[in-house]
Amino acid sequence: MLRDNPIKNKWTYQDVFSLKELDLTSTSLRKNDAIGMHTHDFYEINIVLSGTGDHYINDQSFHIEKGDVFVIPPNIKHGYENAKELYVYHICIHTLFFEKYAKEFESFPSFFMLVALEPLIRSHNVNALFLNLSPKELESTLFYIDEFDSIQTSVAIQKNVLRNVFVLSLLTRFCNYYQNTMDFSAKETFGDYHELITSLKFIFTNYQEKISIDRLAKLANLSRASFIRKFKQLFHIAPGEFIVTYRIGKAKNLLVLTSKSIAEIAHMTGFYDSPHFMRSFQRVCGVSPSNFRKEK
């Protein structure tokens, strides 16, 4: 198991983004040597431009090479080891970016697979389902990155807007590449996870509403008992607890990024009422929502 990064093992929004309204993305090219395990509050898209190495996520490790593209969701432990001339283009993305462009991304079925499902499966499974760019796709991506970098350095204003448009365009390209590469309807693509895909997508898109285990089991075409058993087997957590944890993650963002009341956040993230939300938050995070907000 890769050790924690001794320099900094927790990155926050404040470390990467300014307080400006449109500062929702950040880009950088880095030579990745050994980087210890760390987490961050935001999303990160990694594009391997050259070299090889081992990518760690939670307790799993994967070989990465030129052309690999993979997403790190918020609050997921990850790091790198055994890097050999490993150059990675990193794109840090504020969670508000995905909320701002939610309707645009809804038109890409592969977006959910690339940004939400693949990282979730990767963090629990020995097999990765990376997007791997073909030589032609990588060449096109490099050209687009170089073009953006040259434009960004030549303008004095609206760099945040330019960067957001660039990232939006690049993500839609990757969604198209992923859609053309993977057969999402084939059981072999996601293996044992295949039956749970529809249920997971339902959780991710309807967490604000009441979600019953019976409904999720029906979506998976499984009995309630079989669904619970399979979910726990694959994700090492009961489906009900998975939903609570996902809702808490959304609530954390709202506590840090908005001034909404505890009651409003409880309602927005699918909890019955404020007391239920506060009890669940305390149990999962070890601190009350109010104290969590103050600490941030």
C-alpha positions in Angstrom: 0.0 0.0 0.0 1.3 3.4 -1.0 1.9 5.7 2.0 0.3 9.1 2.5 2.0 12.1 0.9 4.3 13.5 3.6 4.1 17.0 2.3 0.3 17.4 1.9 -2.3 14.7 2.0 -5.5 16.8 1.8 -6.1 19.5 -0.8 -9.1 21.8 -0.6 -10.9 24.2 -3.0 -9.0 27.1 -1.5 -5.7 25.5 -2.5 -6.6 25.5 -6.2 -9.4 27.9 -7.0 -9.8 31.6 -6.2 -13.0 33.2 -4.9 -14.0 34.5 -8.3 -17.4 33.3 -9.5 -16.1 31.7 -12.7 -12.9 30.2 -11.4 -14.1 26.6 -11.7 -11.2 24.9 -13.5 -7.4 24.7 -13.3 -4.9 23.1 -15.6 -1.3 22.1 -15.3 1.3 19.8 -16.9 3.5 18.0 -14.4 6.1 15.3 -14.4 4.7 12.8 -11.9 7.3 11.2 -9.7 6.3 9.2 -6.7 3.3 11.0 -5.1 2.0 9.7 -1.8 -1.7 9.0 -1.1 -3.7 12.2 -0.9 -7.3 13.5 -1.4 -8.9 16.7 -2.6 -12.4 18.3 -2.5 -12.6 18.6 -6.2 -12.6 16.4 -9.3 -9.4 15.8 -11.3 -9.0 14.6 -14.8 -5.6 13.1 -15.6 -4.3 12.7 -19.2 -1.1 10.6 -19.5 0.9 12.3 -22.2 4.0 10.1 -22.0 5.7 7.6 -19.8 4.4 4.9 -17.5 3.7 4.4 -13.8 1.4 2.9 -11.2 -1.8 4.7 -10.2 -3.2 3.9 -6.7 -6.8 4.5 -5.8 -7.9 3.4 -2.3 -6.5 -0.1 -1.9 -6.1 -0.8 -5.7 -3.2 -0.1 -8.0 -3.2 0.1 -11.8 -0.6 0.4 -14.5 -0.9 3.6 -16.5 0.6 4.6 -19.8 0.6 7.1 -22.6 -3.0 7.9 -23.8 -4.7 6.9 -20.6 -7.4 9.2 -19.3 -9.0 8.8 -15.9 -11.0 10.7 -13.4 -10.5 11.1 -9.7 -13.7 12.1 -7.8 -13.6 14.2 -4.7 -12.4 12.7 -1.4 -10.9 9.6 -2.9 -7.4 8.5 -1.8 -5.0 8.2 -4.7 -1.3 8.5 -5.6 1.5 7.5 -8.0 4.5 5.2 -7.8 7.1 3.6 -10.1 6.9 6.6 -12.5 9.1 6.5 -15.5 9.2 9.7 -17.5 5.5 10.1 -16.5 4.1 13.4 -17.8 0.5 14.0 -16.9 -1.8 16.9 -17.8 -4.0 17.5 -14.8 -7.3 19.3 -14.9 -8.8 20.2 -11.6 -12.6 20.8 -11.7 -14.8 22.4 -9.1 -18.0 20.5 -8.3 -19.9 23.6 -9.2 -18.6 23.2 -12.8 -20.6 20.0 -13.3 -23.7 21.6 -11.7 -23.3 24.6 -14.0 -23.2 22.5 -17.2 -25.4 19.6 -16.0 -27.8 19.9 -18.9 -25.0 19.8 -21.4 -23.5 16.7 -19.9 -26.9 14.9 -19.7 -26.9 14.6 -23.5 -23.8 12.4 -23.3 -24.7 8.9 -21.9 -21.0 8.1 -21.5 -20.5 11.1 -19.2 -21.9 9.2 -16.2 -19.8 6.2 -17.1 -16.6 8.2 -17.4 -16.9 10.6 -14.5 -18.9 8.6 -11.9 -19.1 4.9 -12.6 -15.7 4.0 -13.9 -13.9 5.7 -10.9 -16.3 4.0 -8.5 -15.6 0.5 -10.0 -11.9 1.2 -10.2 -11.7 2.0 -6.5 -13.2 -1.4 -5.6 -12.0 -3.7 -8.4 -8.7 -5.0 -9.8 -9.7 -4.1 -13.3 -9.6 -0.5 -14.6 -11.8 0.7 -17.5 -9.7 3.7 -18.5 -10.4 5.6 -21.6 -7.2 5.0 -23.6 -6.8 7.5 -26.5 -5.8 6.2 -29.9 -2.6 7.8 -31.3 -4.8 10.0 -33.5 -7.0 11.0 -30.6 -4.0 11.7 -28.4 -2.4 13.8 -31.2 -5.7 15.8 -31.6 -5.9 16.3 -27.8 -2.3 17.5 -27.6 -2.9 20.0 -30.4 -6.0 21.3 -28.6 -4.1 21.6 -25.3 -1.3 23.5 -27.0 -3.7 25.8 -28.8 -5.5 26.6 -25.5 -2.2 27.3 -23.7 -1.1 29.7 -26.4 -4.4 31.5 -26.4 -4.5 31.7 -22.6 -1.0 33.3 -22.4 -1.9 35.9 -25.0 -5.0 37.3 -23.3 -5.2 39.5 -20.2 -8.8 39.1 -19.2 -11.5 36.4 -19.0 -9.0 33.6 -18.6 -11.4 31.8 -16.3 -14.1 31.8 -19.0 -11.7 30.5 -21.6 -10.5 27.8 -19.3 -14.0 26.7 -18.5 -14.9 26.5 -22.2 -11.7 24.6 -23.0 -12.4 22.0 -20.2 -16.1 21.7 -21.3 -15.0 21.0 -24.9 -12.3 18.6 -23.9 -14.7 16.6 -21.7 -17.3 16.3 -24.5 -14.5 15.0 -26.7 -13.6 12.4 -24.1 -17.2 11.4 -23.7 -17.4 10.8 -27.5 -14.2 8.8 -27.5 -15.4 6.7 -24.5 -18.8 6.1 -26.2 -17.0 4.9 -29.3 -14.6 2.7 -27.4 -16.8 1.0 -24.8 -19.9 -1.1 -25.4 -21.9 -0.1 -22.3 -24.7 -2.5 -23.1 -22.4 -5.5 -23.1 -22.2 -7.5 -19.8 -18.5 -8.2 -20.4 -17.7 -4.4 -20.2 -18.5 -4.0 -16.5 -18.6 -7.7 -15.5 -20.3 -8.3 -12.2 -21.1 -4.7 -11.9 -23.3 -4.7 -15.0 -26.6 -5.5 -13.2 -26.1 -2.6 -10.8 -25.4 0.2 -13.3 -29.0 1.4 -13.7 -29.5 1.4 -9.9 -26.3 3.4 -9.4 -27.2 5.9 -12.0 -30.6 6.3 -10.3 -28.9 7.0 -7.0 -26.6 9.6 -8.5 -29.3 11.4 -10.3 -32.1 11.1 -7.7 -30.3 11.4 -4.3 -32.5 14.4 -3.5 -35.6 12.2 -3.5 -36.7 9.3 -1.4 -35.0 6.1 -2.7 -36.2 2.7 -1.7 -34.1 -0.5 -1.8 -37.1 -2.2 -3.5 -37.0 0.3 -6.4 -33.2 -0.1 -6.8 -33.6 -3.9 -6.8 -36.3 -3.7 -9.4 -34.1 -1.5 -11.6 -31.4 -4.2 -11.4 -33.9 -7.0 -12.1 -32.9 -8.7 -8.9 -34.8 -9.7 -5.7 -34.4 -7.4 -2.8 -32.2 -9.9 -1.0 -30.1 -10.7 -4.1 -29.6 -7.0 -4.7 -28.4 -6.2 -1.2 -26.1 -9.2 -1.2 -24.5 -8.3 -4.5 -24.2 -4.6 -3.7 -22.4 -5.5 -0.4 -20.2 -8.0 -2.2 -19.0 -5.6 -4.8 -18.8 -2.3 -2.9 -18.3 -3.6 0.7 -21.1 -1.4 2.0 -24.9 -1.8 2.2 -26.9 0.1 -0.4 -28.7 2.1 2.2 -25.4 3.3 3.8 -24.0 4.0 0.3 -26.9 6.4 -0.4 -26.4 8.1 3.0 -22.6 8.5 2.3 -23.3 9.9 -1.1 -25.8 12.4 0.2 -23.3 13.4 2.9 -20.7 14.1 0.3 -23.2 16.4 -1.6 -24.1 18.1 1.7 -20.4 18.8 2.5 -20.1 20.7 -0.8 -23.2 22.8 0.1 -21.9 23.5 3.6 -18.6 24.8 2.2 -19.7 26.5 -1.0 -23.0 28.1 0.0 -24.6 29.9 2.9 -27.7 27.8 2.9 -29.2 26.8 6.2 -28.8 23.3 7.7 -32.5 22.7 7.1 -32.2 23.7 3.4 -29.2 21.5 2.9 -30.9 18.5 4.6 -33.9 18.9 2.2 -31.7 19.4 -0.9 -29.7 16.2 -0.2 -32.6 13.9 0.4 -32.8 13.7 4.2 -36.2 13.4 5.9 -35.5 16.4 8.2 -32.8 18.4 9.9 -32.4 16.0 13.0 -32.0 13.0 10.7 -29.4 14.9 8.6 -27.5 16.0 11.6 -27.4 12.5 13.2 -26.3 11.0 9.9 -23.6 13.6 9.3 -22.2 13.3 12.9 -22.1 9.5 12.5 -20.4 9.5 9.1 -18.0 12.5 9.6 -17.5 12.5 13.4 -18.5 16.2 13.5 -21.7 18.2 13.3 -22.6 20.0 10.1 -22.3 23.3 11.8 -18.8 22.6 13.1 -17.8 21.1 9.8 -18.8 24.4 8.1 -16.8 26.5 10.7 -13.7 24.4 10.3 -13.7 25.0 6.6 
